[in-house]
């Protein structure tokens, strides 16, 4: 006693099933995906910085500090003296960059929060081009809300 599954066209032959079994394909794809995830190296979210070695000796005298203030309209002040253009900034940075690392004064860049970033980038690029090593951004607390 048998049971006829599916439609029959009246003939005694069973109809051929034309569907592809996709289960093995899905299994193979999942295995490949797991293998790919396992073999991908772990990404390191670090930045390599050349930091100076730690020193237990405090400095004997305070360092010389030059403050570069960048006003909201793009005017650059070097120790409260307005500089006429970026060439004057380059000249000041060349003076500092020509000194040995131990003799270089610190340069503190303090941009106004309304200034165009291009001016700040130009001052930082000038310091980098002229080999100024002791440079830092100050006044970032104005950006905290």
C-alpha positions as CSV (number, residue, x, y, z in Angstrom):
1,X,0.0,0.0,0.0
2,X,1.7,3.1,-1.1
3,X,0.9,6.8,-1.1
4,X,1.3,9.1,-4.0
5,X,2.9,12.4,-3.1
6,X,2.6,15.3,-5.5
7,X,0.6,15.8,-8.6
8,X,0.5,13.2,-11.2
9,X,-0.3,13.7,-14.8
10,X,-2.1,10.4,-15.0
11,X,0.8,8.3,-16.0
12,X,2.3,5.7,-13.7
13,X,5.8,7.4,-13.6
14,X,6.5,9.8,-10.7
15,X,7.3,13.4,-11.6
16,X,11.0,14.4,-11.5
17,X,11.7,17.0,-8.8
18,X,13.7,20.0,-10.4
19,X,14.6,21.9,-7.2
20,X,18.2,22.2,-6.1
21,X,19.0,21.3,-2.5
22,X,20.7,24.4,-1.1
23,X,21.3,23.2,2.4
24,X,24.8,21.8,1.6
25,X,25.7,25.1,-0.1
26,X,24.6,27.2,2.9
27,X,26.6,24.9,5.2
28,X,29.7,25.3,3.1
29,X,29.3,29.1,3.0
30,X,28.9,29.2,6.8
31,X,32.0,27.1,7.3
32,X,34.0,29.4,5.0
33,X,32.7,32.5,6.8
34,X,33.7,31.1,10.2
35,X,37.2,30.3,8.8
36,X,37.5,33.8,7.4
37,X,36.6,35.4,10.7
38,X,39.0,33.2,12.7
39,X,41.9,33.8,10.3
40,X,41.6,37.6,10.1
41,X,44.3,39.1,12.3
42,X,43.2,41.2,15.3
43,X,43.4,44.9,14.5
44,X,45.5,46.9,16.8
45,X,44.1,50.3,17.6
46,X,47.4,51.9,18.7
47,X,49.5,54.7,17.5
48,X,53.3,54.4,17.8
49,X,54.7,57.6,19.3
50,X,58.4,58.3,20.0
51,X,58.1,59.4,23.6
52,X,61.1,60.7,25.6
53,X,62.5,58.4,28.3
54,X,61.2,59.1,31.8
55,X,63.4,61.2,34.0
56,X,63.3,61.5,37.7
57,X,65.3,64.8,37.7
58,X,63.1,67.9,37.7
59,X,64.3,70.7,35.4
60,X,66.6,73.2,37.0
61,X,64.9,76.1,35.4
62,X,61.5,76.6,33.8
63,X,61.5,76.2,30.0
64,X,61.2,79.2,27.7
65,X,57.7,79.2,26.3
66,X,56.5,81.1,23.2
67,X,52.7,81.4,22.9
68,X,51.2,81.5,19.4
69,X,47.7,82.9,19.6
70,X,45.5,82.5,16.6
71,X,42.6,85.0,16.7
72,X,39.1,84.3,15.3
73,X,39.9,86.3,12.1
74,X,43.1,84.4,11.4
75,X,45.5,86.9,12.8
76,X,48.6,85.2,14.3
77,X,50.1,86.6,17.5
78,X,53.6,85.6,18.6
79,X,54.0,86.4,22.3
80,X,51.2,89.0,22.0
81,X,52.9,90.6,18.9
82,X,50.8,90.4,15.7
83,X,52.6,88.8,12.8
84,X,51.8,90.2,9.3
85,X,51.6,86.9,7.4
86,X,52.5,83.3,7.3
87,X,56.1,84.1,6.2
88,X,56.7,85.8,9.5
89,X,55.5,82.7,11.3
90,X,57.9,80.6,9.1
91,X,60.8,82.9,10.1
92,X,60.0,82.5,13.8
93,X,59.7,78.7,13.5
94,X,63.0,78.5,11.5
95,X,64.7,80.4,14.4
96,X,63.5,77.8,16.9
97,X,64.0,74.8,14.6
98,X,67.7,75.7,14.0
99,X,68.5,75.2,17.7
100,X,69.4,71.8,19.2
101,X,66.6,69.8,20.8
102,X,67.7,70.6,24.3
103,X,67.9,74.3,23.6
104,X,64.5,74.6,21.8
105,X,61.9,76.6,23.6
106,X,58.4,75.3,23.8
107,X,55.8,76.6,21.4
108,X,52.2,76.7,22.7
109,X,49.6,77.1,19.9
110,X,46.3,78.5,21.2
111,X,43.7,78.8,18.5
112,X,40.4,80.6,19.0
113,X,37.4,78.3,18.6
114,X,36.0,80.4,15.8
115,X,39.1,80.5,13.6
116,X,39.2,78.7,10.3
117,X,41.2,75.4,10.7
118,X,43.3,76.2,7.6
119,X,45.2,78.9,9.5
120,X,45.9,76.5,12.5
121,X,47.0,73.8,10.1
122,X,49.3,76.3,8.3
123,X,51.0,77.2,11.7
124,X,51.4,73.5,12.7
125,X,52.7,72.6,9.2
126,X,55.3,75.5,9.5
127,X,56.4,74.1,12.9
128,X,56.7,70.6,11.4
129,X,58.6,71.7,8.3
130,X,61.0,73.7,10.4
131,X,61.8,70.8,12.8
132,X,60.2,72.3,15.9
133,X,59.9,69.4,18.3
134,X,58.5,71.0,21.5
135,X,55.1,72.1,20.3
136,X,51.7,71.7,22.0
137,X,48.1,72.8,21.7
138,X,46.7,74.7,24.7
139,X,43.3,76.1,25.5
140,X,41.3,73.0,24.4
141,X,39.0,73.5,27.4
142,X,37.1,76.1,25.3
143,X,35.7,73.2,23.2
144,X,34.2,71.3,26.1
145,X,30.5,71.9,26.4
